[in-house]
Amino acid sequence: MHSQKINVGLIGLGRIGKMHAENICRKLPSLNLKSIADPKPDIEFIQNLGEITVHEDAQEIISDKDINAVIISSPTPTHFNLIKKCLKSNKHVFCEKPISFSKDKINEIIDLMVIQKSFVQVGLNRRFDEDFILLKEKIKEGLIGKTQIIHITNHDSTIPKFKFLKSSGGMLFDLCIHDFDMLKFITGEKIKEIYVNGSIFIEPRLKDINDIDNAIITLELTNGVLCTIDSSRQTHFGYDQRIEVFGSKGMISIDNKPTRLFLLSNESKTVKSKIKESFVERYESSYINELEHFYKCIVGGKSPIVGPENILDAIYIATAGTKSLELNKPVMVER
């Protein structure tokens, strides 16, 4: 436990905002959630957390001199302006991905961080998952030899509401952006080329906004490693998250986390425990770990291990992927 306590404000109280609020109040004693801002705050939820000031205007948090840092979990289109205001008020920022779909705006944030001497940590939480960290370490140790092929499975449990899908930036910028970042995290290599083959099987209205809900993505890294991403917006059976890395001396994989370690086999059937239902359950520890890292960076005066430059590279890849989907051919990633 750390002795120095940091006052934080939370902007945005949707599903992920509520998760952060509960984690801070119940599992992160080094952080003090002083205020929450949301246009339509859930008062009953906030009251159950303790004595927290409630605002409808985010500016109240940004202007509060007693707040050291701000956590932004509001809708994606609001991220860029909120980050700028927080940095100009000398507050460190933790922001859910993506901070913008615009390369120029992300670069503007990077430049502003230097001027204001404050940092932005981006919520690419899978970098803080213990199993994925272990996977990376074992590959680095050479246990499977030279990496040749990587396969990522990313299937969401339930497709989000259409209102969210319209503002999400599309499947490649919202759901798959985690996978693009994970490839860089696991290998240390950048993605050189991408080919996206996608379609609509779940939500017909996605056709009206030029989006998809299922995709097979083929990628090549700068070192020649071949990668595939199998992605879907909906499974009906839980949050399906797996990674398999095949090398010259063997293979290593991370499988789904079950709700219980239960397996029944008899003469008539075999029954296993269901996998975790949503990202909140599957990545519970990683969400706590990333905010603990945020705290340590603030008190230690260090830059976080994942910032705007990481989401910028993922945006480059998603942009190339969108072009690939339109042209139905592989596209080189331009940076």
VOZANU-357456 format. One record per residue (C-alpha): residue in three letters; x negated, y negated, z negated. Coordinates in steps of 0.5 Angstrom, whole numbers, padded with zeros to 4 digits, always signed. Layout:
# residues N
AlaXYZ
...
This chain:
# residues 335
Met+0000+0000+0000
His-0003-0007+0002
Ser-0003-0013-0003
Gln-0001-0018+0001
Lys+0006-0019+0003
Ile+0008-0022+0010
Asn+0015-0026+0011
Val+0018-0024+0018
Gly+0024-0026+0022
Leu+0028-0021+0026
Ile+0031-0024+0033
Gly+0037-0019+0036
Leu+0041-0014+0032
Gly+0043-0009+0037
Arg+0041-0002+0036
Ile+0033-0003+0036
Gly+0034-0009+0032
Lys+0038-0005+0027
Met+0033+0000+0027
His+0027-0005+0026
Ala+0031-0008+0020
Glu+0032-0002+0016
Asn+0025+0001+0017
Ile+0022-0006+0015
Cys+0027-0006+0009
Arg+0026+0001+0007
Lys+0019+0004+0009
Leu+0015-0002+0010
Pro+0014-0006+0003
Ser+0008-0010+0006
Leu+0013-0014+0011
Asn+0019-0018+0008
Leu+0025-0019+0012
Lys+0027-0026+0010
Ser+0031-0028+0016
Ile+0035-0025+0022
Ala+0038-0028+0028
Asp+0044-0026+0032
Pro+0049-0029+0036
Lys+0054-0025+0033
Pro+0051-0022+0027
Asp+0053-0016+0023
Ile+0054-0019+0016
Glu+0056-0012+0013
Phe+0050-0009+0016
Ile+0045-0014+0013
Gln+0048-0015+0006
Asn+0047-0007+0005
Leu+0039-0009+0007
Gly+0039-0014+0001
Glu+0038-0021+0001
Ile+0037-0024+0008
Thr+0038-0030+0011
Val+0043-0030+0017
His+0043-0035+0023
Glu+0046-0035+0029
Asp+0041-0039+0033
Ala+0034-0036+0033
Gln+0031-0043+0033
Glu+0032-0043+0025
Ile+0027-0037+0025
Ile+0022-0040+0029
Ser+0022-0047+0026
Asp+0022-0044+0019
Lys+0015-0045+0016
Asp+0015-0040+0011
Ile+0016-0034+0016
Asn+0009-0032+0019
Ala+0011-0027+0024
Val+0017-0026+0029
Ile+0020-0019+0031
Ile+0024-0020+0038
Ser+0029-0015+0040
Ser+0034-0019+0043
Pro+0036-0018+0051
Thr+0030-0017+0056
Pro+0032-0024+0059
Thr+0031-0028+0053
His+0024-0025+0051
Phe+0020-0030+0055
Asn+0023-0036+0052
Leu+0023-0034+0045
Ile+0016-0032+0045
Lys+0013-0038+0048
Lys+0017-0042+0042
Cys+0014-0037+0037
Leu+0007-0038+0039
Lys+0008-0046+0040
Ser+0010-0045+0032
Asn+0004-0042+0031
Lys+0007-0035+0029
His+0005-0028+0031
Val+0010-0024+0035
Phe+0012-0017+0036
Cys+0017-0016+0042
Glu+0020-0010+0045
Lys+0018-0009+0052
Pro+0018-0012+0057
Ile+0017-0019+0055
Ser+0018-0021+0062
Phe+0019-0018+0069
Ser+0015-0023+0072
Lys+0007-0023+0073
Asp+0006-0030+0073
Lys+0010-0031+0066
Ile+0007-0025+0063
Asn+0000-0029+0065
Glu+0003-0035+0062
Ile+0004-0032+0055
Ile-0003-0029+0056
Asp-0006-0036+0057
Leu-0002-0039+0051
Met-0004-0034+0046
Val-0011-0036+0047
Ile-0009-0044+0046
Gln-0005-0042+0040
Lys-0010-0037+0037
Ser-0004-0033+0036
Phe-0002-0026+0039
Val+0003-0022+0042
Gln+0004-0014+0040
Val+0009-0011+0045
Gly+0013-0005+0043
Leu+0010+0001+0047
Asn+0011+0005+0041
Arg+0009+0012+0044
Arg+0002+0010+0044
Phe+0003+0010+0036
Asp+0006+0017+0036
Glu+0002+0022+0032
Asp+0003+0028+0037
Phe+0001+0024+0043
Ile-0005+0021+0040
Leu-0007+0028+0038
Leu-0006+0030+0046
Lys-0011+0024+0048
Glu-0016+0026+0043
Lys-0016+0033+0045
Ile-0017+0032+0052
Lys-0023+0027+0050
Glu-0026+0032+0046
Gly-0026+0036+0053
Leu-0022+0042+0050
Ile-0018+0043+0057
Gly-0024+0041+0061
Lys-0023+0036+0067
Thr-0016+0034+0067
Gln-0013+0035+0074
Ile-0005+0035+0073
Ile-0001+0031+0069
His+0007+0032+0068
Ile+0011+0028+0064
Thr+0019+0029+0063
Asn+0023+0023+0060
His+0030+0025+0060
Asp+0035+0020+0056
Ser+0040+0023+0052
Thr+0046+0018+0054
Ile+0046+0013+0059
Pro+0046+0006+0057
Lys+0053+0002+0058
Phe+0053-0001+0065
Lys+0052-0008+0062
Phe+0045-0006+0059
Leu+0043-0003+0066
Lys+0045-0009+0069
Ser+0040-0013+0065
Ser+0035-0008+0064
Gly+0031-0009+0070
Gly+0032-0002+0073
Met+0030+0005+0071
Leu+0023+0004+0073
Phe+0022-0003+0069
Asp+0026+0000+0063
Leu+0026+0007+0062
Cys+0020+0009+0066
Ile+0015+0004+0064
His+0013+0008+0058
Asp+0011+0013+0062
Phe+0007+0009+0067
Asp+0003+0006+0060
Met+0003+0013+0057
Leu-0001+0015+0063
Lys-0006+0010+0062
Phe-0006+0011+0055
Ile-0008+0018+0055
Thr-0013+0018+0061
Gly-0016+0011+0060
Glu-0015+0011+0068
Lys-0011+0006+0072
Ile-0005+0008+0077
Lys-0008+0007+0084
Glu-0002+0010+0088
Ile+0006+0011+0087
Tyr+0011+0015+0091
Val+0019+0014+0088
Asn+0024+0019+0090
Gly+0030+0017+0087
Ser+0038+0018+0087
Ile+0045+0017+0083
Phe+0048+0022+0080
Ile+0051+0019+0074
Glu+0053+0012+0074
Pro+0056+0010+0081
Arg+0056+0003+0080
Leu+0048+0003+0080
Lys+0049+0003+0087
Asp+0052-0004+0087
Ile+0045-0007+0083
Asn+0040-0003+0087
Asp+0038+0002+0082
Ile+0038+0009+0080
Asp+0039+0014+0075
Asn+0035+0020+0077
Ala+0028+0020+0080
Ile+0022+0024+0081
Ile+0015+0020+0081
Thr+0009+0022+0084
Leu+0002+0018+0082
Glu-0005+0018+0083
Leu-0010+0016+0078
Thr-0016+0012+0080
Asn-0020+0018+0079
Gly-0016+0022+0083
Val-0012+0026+0078
Leu-0005+0028+0080
Cys+0001+0026+0076
Thr+0009+0027+0076
Ile+0014+0024+0072
Asp+0021+0027+0072
Ser+0026+0022+0069
Ser+0033+0022+0068
Arg+0038+0017+0065
Gln+0042+0023+0061
Thr+0042+0030+0059
His+0048+0031+0055
Phe+0043+0036+0050
Gly+0039+0031+0047
Tyr+0033+0026+0048
Asp+0028+0031+0052
Gln+0021+0028+0052
Arg+0015+0033+0054
Ile+0008+0032+0057
Glu+0004+0037+0060
Val-0004+0036+0062
Phe-0007+0041+0066
Gly-0015+0042+0066
Ser-0021+0046+0069
Lys-0021+0050+0063
Gly-0014+0050+0060
Met-0007+0046+0059
Ile-0005+0042+0053
Ser+0002+0040+0052
Ile+0007+0036+0047
Asp+0014+0039+0047
Asn+0021+0036+0044
Lys+0022+0036+0037
Pro+0027+0040+0034
Thr+0032+0037+0029
Arg+0030+0043+0025
Leu+0025+0049+0025
Phe+0030+0054+0026
Leu+0030+0060+0031
Leu+0035+0066+0031
Ser+0034+0072+0035
Asn+0038+0079+0035
Glu+0041+0084+0039
Ser+0047+0079+0042
Lys+0043+0072+0042
Thr+0038+0068+0041
Val+0039+0061+0038
Lys+0034+0055+0037
Ser+0035+0048+0034
Lys+0038+0042+0038
Ile+0033+0037+0040
Lys+0033+0030+0037
Glu+0039+0026+0040
Ser+0036+0019+0041
Phe+0029+0015+0042
Val+0031+0013+0034
Glu+0030+0020+0032
Arg+0025+0022+0036
Tyr+0020+0017+0035
Glu+0022+0015+0028
Ser+0015+0015+0026
Ser+0012+0011+0032
Tyr+0017+0005+0031
Ile+0014+0005+0023
Asn+0007+0006+0025
Glu+0007+0000+0031
Leu+0010-0005+0025
Glu+0005-0002+0020
His-0001-0004+0026
Phe+0003-0011+0027
Tyr+0002-0012+0020
Lys-0005-0010+0019
Cys-0007-0014+0025
Ile-0004-0020+0022
Val-0008-0020+0015
Gly-0014-0017+0019
Gly-0014-0023+0024
Lys-0015-0017+0029
Ser-0012-0017+0036
Pro-0007-0011+0037
Ile-0008-0005+0041
Val-0003-0006+0046
Gly-0001-0013+0048
Pro+0002-0017+0054
Glu-0004-0014+0059
Asn-0002-0007+0058
Ile+0006-0009+0060
Leu+0003-0013+0066
Asp-0001-0007+0068
Ala+0006-0003+0068
Ile+0010-0008+0071
Tyr+0005-0008+0077
Ile+0006+0000+0077
Ala+0014-0001+0077
Thr+0014-0007+0082
Ala+0010-0002+0087
Gly+0015+0004+0085
Thr+0021-0001+0087
Lys+0018-0002+0094
Ser+0016+0005+0095
Leu+0023+0007+0093
Glu+0026+0002+0098
Leu+0021+0004+0104
Asn+0021+0012+0102
Lys+0014+0012+0102
Pro+0008+0012+0098
Val+0005+0005+0096
Met-0001+0003+0093
Val-0001-0001+0087
Glu-0003-0008+0088
Arg-0006-0012+0082
